[in-house]
């Protein structure tokens, strides 16, 4: 299930934010972008809907990964959940800013004091804010990948190489803290993402975790917790 929701989240987010929105935005041309949005309103709204669905899929995916990996280290797994909640909040903000241009362009009397050029510029500004929020979302997603990759590397029930690849992938996404550098290195980041995230999806969907080793590691963690919480006797 974690692999399924990972695939759904990646498909939804990339379809809405990258492919659909990218096909409508004309870089540096607010008027042409506004025309494309209004002329393809149904497509634009579809992109918004799949972006929102991506937030729900991301929450489900992260919760399932927490349940899977908490026997390795409960504290690190909880920290990963905290990070991904920030990531999902930014993802939702990105989707809101995605929809902003349509609200502005169809504002009617509410924006009657602005010229057509000013309205188109305001709509384009929402798209620039959307891009900035999306890049910040990728930074927190990268942090989650690093933490989750570490847990996978320390686990006994998943291939350690997948954890190493996911940590490398996470380092790549965190470079969006400085977007010019990340954009310059995007081909390398994309390759690292493909080598980490696609094999992880396939492994989780087709093979899954080694259940015997999962229960062994969960039992070891539970036994350690019980020993450390027992009162000392004299």
N, C-alpha and C positions, 0 to 999 in steps of 0.2 A: 504493500500500500504506500509506503514511503516513496518507492521508486515511481509509482503511478502518479502521485501528487507532484513529485518533482518534475516529471515530464509535462503534466498539465500546467504547472506554474510557468515553466520555461516557455511553453508554447503560447500561453495566454499573454504573458508580459511582452515577449518579443513580437508577437503578431500585432498587438495594439500599439505599443510604444515605438517600435522600430519600423516595422514594415508598413502598417497602414498610415501612421502619422508621417513617416518618412516619405511616403509616396505623395502626400498632399502639401508638405511644406516646401516652399521655394526659398532657399537660403538667401537672406538679404533683400527679399522682395515681399513686403507686407501685402501689397495689393493683389499680387498673383496668388499668394497663400490664402488670403481671404476668399478670393474667387473659387479656389479649389475646394475649400471647406464647405462653402455654401452650395456649390454645384454637386458635391458628393456627400451631402448631409447624412444619408443612411450609412454609408461606409464609415464616416467619421464617428457616428454614434456607436457603430459596431466595435470600432477600435476602443472606445471608452468602456463599453460593456466587458470586453475580454480583458481589459486592463484591471477593472474592478474584480473580475473573477480570479485574476492572477493573485490578488491580495488574499482571497479566501483559500486558494490552493496553497499559497506560501505558508499560511498559518497552520494548515493541516499537515503539510510536509514537515515543518519544523517541530511540531508536537510529536509526530511519529518518530522523527529522528531522536528527539529527547528520550522518548520511551525506550528506543533501541539502545542508546548509548549511555544512559545514566548508570548502568552497572560498572562502567569503566571508571568514571569519576563524576559523582553527582554534582559537585560544585562547578566544575567546568561545563558540564551539560546544562546546568541552570543558567550560567553566565551566557552560554550560547543562545538560550531561549530569550534572555533579556536583550541581547544584541539584535536578534531577529525580530523582536517586537518593535524595536526602534526602526528597523529596516522596513517592516510592513507598514508602520505609520507613515514613513516617508514615501512608500510605494502608493499608499492611499492618497497622500498629498499630491503626488505626481499625477495620479488619475484625475483629481479635482482640477488641477491646473491644465490638464489636457482638455477638459470640457469647457474651461473658461473662455477660449476664443469664440465658440459658438454662442455662448450667452451674450458676449459683447456684440457680436455681429448681428444678433437678432434682438438687441436691446430695445429697439423701438423708441418710444417717447422718453424712456429713462435716460437715453444718451442723445436726446435731440439737440442739446447745446454743443455737441461736437461735430466737426466736419467729417466727411467720409474718410479722408486721409487719417485723421486723428483716431477714428474708431478702428481702422485697419491696423494702425500702429499699436494701439492698445491691445488688440487681439494678438498681434505678433509678440508683444511683450509677455503675454501669458505663456506663449510657447517657449520663449527663452527661459522663463522661470521654471517651466516644466522640465526643460533640459537640465537646468542646474539642480533641481530636486532629484531627478533621475540619477545624475552623477553621484550625488551624496548618498542616495539609496545604494548604489553599487559599492561605495566604500564600506558601509555597514554589512552588506552582503559578503564582501571580501573578508571582513573580520569573522563573520559566522563560519565561512569556509575554513579559515585557519583553525578556529576552535574545534569545529567538527572533524576536520582532517586529523587534528592531534588526537582526538578521542578514537577515531578509527585506527590510527597508527598504534595506539596503546591497547586496542581491543584484541581479543583472541578469536573472535567469531567473524571477522571481515578481513579481506586481504589488506595487509599493511600498505602495499603499494598504492592502493586507492586513497588512503589517508595522506600519503606523501604528495600525490598528484593534486589532491584537493587543497592542501596547504599552499602549494605553488600557485594554483589557480586563485586562491584567496589573496595572495600577495599581489598578483596582477590587478585584481579589481580594486584593491585599496589604493592603487596609484591614481585613481580618479579623484583623490584628495587634491591633486594638481592636474586638472583636466588637460592642459596642453601636452604634458608628458605622457599621459595615458592615451591620448588620441594619436600621438606619434608612435607609441609602442603597441597600438591596438592589434596589429596582425599577430604579434607575439602573445598578447593577452587572449586573443580569440583561439589560437592553437592550444594554449594551456587550458582554457575552458573546455574545449572539445575533448582533450585527452583526459580530463578529470571528470567532468559532469556526465558525459554520455556513457562511459564505462560504468560509472556508479549507478546510473539509472538502470542500465541493462542488468548489472549484477543483482541489484535489489529486486527487480521484477522477475528475472528468470531463475536465479539461484537463491537469493535471500541470504540471511545470516545463518551460520552454523548453530542450530538450536541447542545442541548438546553443549557446545562451548559457551554459548550465551548463558545458559542456566548455571554452568560451572562458575563463570565469572560473576554472575549475579549472586550466587550463593556465597562466594568468597567475600564479596563486598558486604553482604548482609551479615555474615559471620564476624567480619572485622568491626562493623558498626556495633554489633551486640557486645563484643568484648570490650570495646572502648567506652560503652555506656554502663557497664555493670559496676555497682558500687565495690569499692575496695574493702576486703575483709581482713581482719587481723587474726 
